[in-house]
Amino acid sequence: MIVGGGFCGLSAALHLAEKGREVVLLEARFPGWGASGRNGGQIVPGFRCDPDEVLEAFGPERGELLVRAAGEAPSLVFSLVERHDIDCDLRRTGWIHAGAGVAGLAKTRQRAAQWQRRGAPIELLDETTFRERTGAEGYAGGYLDRRGGRLNPVAYLQGLVRAAEAAGARIFSETPVQRVSASGRGWEAASANGSVTAPRLLLCTNAYSDRLWPRLRRSIVPVESTVIATAPIPPSLRPTILPEGQPVADTRRLISWFCVDGSGRLVLGGRNYRKLLSGGTWALDQRLRTIFPSLAEVPITHRWSGKVAITLDHLPHIHEPEPGVLAALGFNGRGVAMSTLLGRTLAARILGEEESGMPLATTPIREVPLHPLRFAGITAAVQFKRFRDWLD
Ligand SMILES: Cc1cc2nc3c(=O)[nH]c(=O)nc-3n(C[C@H](O)[C@H](O)[C@H](O)COP(=O)(O)OP(=O)(O)OC[C@H]3O[C@@H](n4cnc5c(N)ncnc54)[C@H](O)[C@@H]3O)c2cc1C
């Protein structure tokens, strides 16, 4: 039994059902209602932190395995799309990491060197080549990682739903699980519609974790990410803006990311950009005009937001809070590939398979200190990060 119908829960459902397991997935609203239906579709290789930081935390042997698995995470998405014939506008163009300012460029150079030492297909971009490839202003360069890409996240999610159901998984929408408890036959999940009992329970609720398992919810900080999309870019400007279709994310502490979607719209997102500035312009709209001045006259037609689950070590976590219960969460805004991979990892652990997925150890749940004060903490952290971004 799985709670949560995003990439993680659906990937677990698909991989379990394909191996002949009986699977029931319970989703509070509808599949994709959480972050999986709201994201930018960027398929990003690696964790949010540098490869060498992972080695510092886990030691050279396990660290290297984790780095390799995270770097290869996009390939699982590519193979699922291909195997299940998912029509989701998949582009295997690579992914660009953009250096904001001198400090940002140094960060990208450092990370690129660490990946290159491991044989990753990385291409350094100086300021000129970066501008040619992106059309974006205000960046000092960066690198192109050929392992990444982009897709339409909702179409990918719907494809996973279809594939999981075709393999035999049963998916129930509008079923918020209100309580889970140990029962003689495993775990019982109760919702207003009734209850389900199963030998194993997977919690795949990430930033949308509610009071169902309070300690899990307190192990991450949910941070709002805001997105805007323009009307389709006029044909005269289209060759100047991301002409090869790579998605981009920058090194700022309050990250900005952007891409052009399948209908030719510029989609731009960032953390904590909900603010209305004096003069009545939204902060994110101003960011768009700063990065792409040539789009000043192109109207912004869509706005939305969603929650990203941040962990203190910037790594995802797998927990087994009780025998028979597994949870994976903390994708730190890089969940398209990573949550798909961890869904498969959870399935592999239930099946008792030798893992080819993410060799993350199961760790005890660690609550974020002073979690009830997180909103005040986030506000203070945002101001501090904005100041440091400005200094950079
Ligand atoms: C605006 C935005 C942009 C992003 N852009 C990118 C990007 O470009 N690239 C990238 O790699 N990542 C991106 N991310 C992150 C990525 O979307 C997430 O990491 C990923 O979707 C997490 O998937 P998930 O299945 O773990 O969780 P979710 O998709 O959030 O699914 C959790 C589900 O659990 C359900 N749920 C919660 N509690 C209960 C309950 N009690 N009963 C039943 N159901 C419950 C919720 O309704 C929800 O649907 C972005 C995120 C946001 C918000």
The ligand as a MOL file (V3000), in Angstrom:
LIG
                    3D

  0  0  0     0  0            999 V3000
M  V30 BEGIN CTAB
M  V30 COUNTS 53 58 0 0 0
M  V30 BEGIN ATOM
M  V30 1 C 7.2800 24.6790 -8.5100 0
M  V30 2 C 8.1910 23.4850 -8.4800 0
M  V30 3 C 9.1160 23.3140 -9.4920 0
M  V30 4 C 9.9710 22.1950 -9.4860 0
M  V30 5 N 10.8000 21.9930 -10.5460 0
M  V30 6 C 11.5480 20.8700 -10.5950 0
M  V30 7 C 12.3140 20.5830 -11.7470 0
M  V30 8 O 12.2780 21.2920 -12.7370 0
M  V30 9 N 13.0980 19.4620 -11.7230 0
M  V30 10 C 13.1270 18.6170 -10.6450 0
M  V30 11 O 13.8690 17.6220 -10.6880 0
M  V30 12 N 12.3410 18.8300 -9.5740 0
M  V30 13 C 11.5430 19.9190 -9.5190 0
M  V30 14 N 10.7360 20.1270 -8.4620 0
M  V30 15 C 10.6920 19.1180 -7.3870 0
M  V30 16 C 9.8460 17.9000 -7.8070 0
M  V30 17 O 8.6510 18.3200 -8.3930 0
M  V30 18 C 9.5420 17.0520 -6.5500 0
M  V30 19 O 10.7460 16.7290 -5.8900 0
M  V30 20 C 8.8400 15.7470 -6.8940 0
M  V30 21 O 7.7120 15.9890 -7.6940 0
M  V30 22 C 8.4290 15.0250 -5.6160 0
M  V30 23 O 7.6330 13.9190 -5.9670 0
M  V30 24 P 6.9300 13.0980 -4.8280 0
M  V30 25 O 6.2010 11.9930 -5.4700 0
M  V30 26 O 7.9350 12.7280 -3.7980 0
M  V30 27 O 5.9410 14.1140 -4.0890 0
M  V30 28 P 4.6350 14.8690 -4.6200 0
M  V30 29 O 4.5630 14.9290 -6.0850 0
M  V30 30 O 4.5570 16.1710 -3.8880 0
M  V30 31 O 3.4560 13.9170 -4.1670 0
M  V30 32 C 3.0700 13.7700 -2.8080 0
M  V30 33 C 1.5800 13.4270 -2.8240 0
M  V30 34 O 1.2260 12.9400 -1.5370 0
M  V30 35 C -0.1420 13.2490 -1.3570 0
M  V30 36 N -0.4650 13.1360 0.0820 0
M  V30 37 C 0.0890 13.8030 1.1160 0
M  V30 38 N -0.4710 13.4000 2.2740 0
M  V30 39 C -1.3980 12.4720 1.9530 0
M  V30 40 C -2.3330 11.6930 2.7230 0
M  V30 41 N -2.4180 11.8190 4.0680 0
M  V30 42 N -3.1510 10.8220 2.0640 0
M  V30 43 C -3.0660 10.6830 0.7180 0
M  V30 44 N -2.2240 11.3920 -0.0440 0
M  V30 45 C -1.4020 12.2640 0.5650 0
M  V30 46 C -0.2560 14.6750 -1.8840 0
M  V30 47 O -1.5860 14.9940 -2.2290 0
M  V30 48 C 0.6910 14.6320 -3.0860 0
M  V30 49 O -0.0080 14.4590 -4.3130 0
M  V30 50 C 9.8950 21.2480 -8.4250 0
M  V30 51 C 8.9530 21.4380 -7.4030 0
M  V30 52 C 8.1120 22.5320 -7.4240 0
M  V30 53 C 7.1010 22.7090 -6.3280 0
M  V30 END ATOM
M  V30 BEGIN BOND
M  V30 1 1 1 2
M  V30 2 1 2 3
M  V30 3 2 2 52
M  V30 4 2 3 4
M  V30 5 1 4 5
M  V30 6 1 4 50
M  V30 7 2 5 6
M  V30 8 1 6 7
M  V30 9 1 6 13
M  V30 10 2 7 8
M  V30 11 1 7 9
M  V30 12 1 9 10
M  V30 13 2 10 11
M  V30 14 1 10 12
M  V30 15 2 12 13
M  V30 16 1 13 14
M  V30 17 1 14 15
M  V30 18 1 14 50
M  V30 19 1 15 16
M  V30 20 1 16 17
M  V30 21 1 16 18
M  V30 22 1 18 19
M  V30 23 1 18 20
M  V30 24 1 20 21
M  V30 25 1 20 22
M  V30 26 1 22 23
M  V30 27 1 23 24
M  V30 28 2 24 25
M  V30 29 1 24 26
M  V30 30 1 24 27
M  V30 31 1 27 28
M  V30 32 2 28 29
M  V30 33 1 28 30
M  V30 34 1 28 31
M  V30 35 1 31 32
M  V30 36 1 32 33
M  V30 37 1 33 34
M  V30 38 1 33 48
M  V30 39 1 34 35
M  V30 40 1 35 36
M  V30 41 1 35 46
M  V30 42 1 36 37
M  V30 43 1 36 45
M  V30 44 2 37 38
M  V30 45 1 38 39
M  V30 46 1 39 40
M  V30 47 2 39 45
M  V30 48 1 40 41
M  V30 49 2 40 42
M  V30 50 1 42 43
M  V30 51 2 43 44
M  V30 52 1 44 45
M  V30 53 1 46 47
M  V30 54 1 46 48
M  V30 55 1 48 49
M  V30 56 2 50 51
M  V30 57 1 51 52
M  V30 58 1 52 53
M  V30 END BOND
M  V30 END CTAB
M  END
